[in-house]
Amino acid sequence: MGGWWPGASLYMEYANIYSQIWKDKKIKKLSPEGKVCFIYTFTNSSVTPSGIYNFDPEVARVETGLKNSKFKKAFKEIIDNGLIKWDEEENLIWVVNKFKYTPKSPTIIRSIVRELIQSEHSFSKEFLKKYYDYFEGHLPPNYKRKSMV
């Protein structure tokens, strides 16, 4: 199916999981189902380097093996804990800290810039505002911090 940006399906064959994740306060608070659901959001085949991508909750439920009610509760739990942002209307998810654990090569930075400046979605603007220091030198000259409001 591919992802939200061109080349997204080529991005991930393997996903690294930061070993200290289990010590994170937000992760510790999650139910076992919440932990599975959250790890799924940054390890599935549609995820992008920015962590913003099209997301189908039904596919996620099937792939995680969680029953419908458990999945809905777990998904709400990771939203409520600020681990992800979800736009149900657009079927768009943002794994908020995914970029922190993404390699920062120039190629990946350029691909994220292309991906995000083409989007009018508020997640893209929030992302660029949050991680502006990484992207400042890669943004088009007419793309200022104020355009991310």
Residue pairs with C-beta under 8 A, 6 or more apart in sequence:
1 9
1 46
2 8
2 9
2 46
3 9
3 11
3 46
3 47
3 48
3 53
3 54
4 46
4 48
4 52
4 53
4 54
4 92
4 115
5 48
5 53
5 111
5 114
5 115
7 111
8 46
8 47
8 48
8 53
9 45
9 46
11 47
11 48
11 49
12 43
12 45
12 47
15 42
15 43
15 47
16 101
17 39
17 43
18 101
21 27
22 28
26 81
26 82
26 83
27 35
27 38
29 81
30 38
30 74
30 77
30 78
30 81
31 73
31 74
31 77
33 66
33 70
33 71
33 73
33 74
33 77
34 74
34 77
34 78
34 81
36 64
36 66
36 74
37 60
37 64
37 66
37 71
37 74
37 75
37 77
37 78
38 74
38 78
38 83
38 84
40 60
40 63
40 64
41 47
41 55
41 60
41 78
41 83
41 84
41 93
41 95
42 51
42 95
42 98
42 101
44 60
44 63
46 53
46 54
46 55
47 53
47 95
47 98
48 112
48 115
49 98
49 99
49 102
49 108
49 111
49 112
50 94
50 98
50 99
50 102
50 112
50 115
50 116
50 127
51 93
51 94
51 95
51 96
51 97
51 98
51 99
51 102
51 127
52 92
52 93
52 94
52 95
52 115
52 116
52 119
52 121
52 123
52 124
52 127
53 92
53 93
54 91
54 92
54 93
55 86
55 91
55 92
55 93
56 91
57 71
57 75
60 71
60 75
61 68
61 71
64 71
66 74
75 86
78 84
79 85
79 86
82 96
83 95
83 96
83 97
84 93
84 94
84 95
84 96
85 93
85 94
85 96
85 123
85 126
86 92
86 93
86 94
87 93
87 121
87 123
90 121
92 121
92 123
94 123
94 126
94 127
99 112
99 127
99 131
99 134
102 108
104 134
109 134
109 135
109 138
110 138
112 135
113 135
113 138
113 139
115 124
116 124
116 127
116 128
117 124
117 128
117 139
117 140
117 143
125 147
125 148
125 149
126 148
128 135
128 139
128 148
129 145
129 148
129 149
132 145
132 148
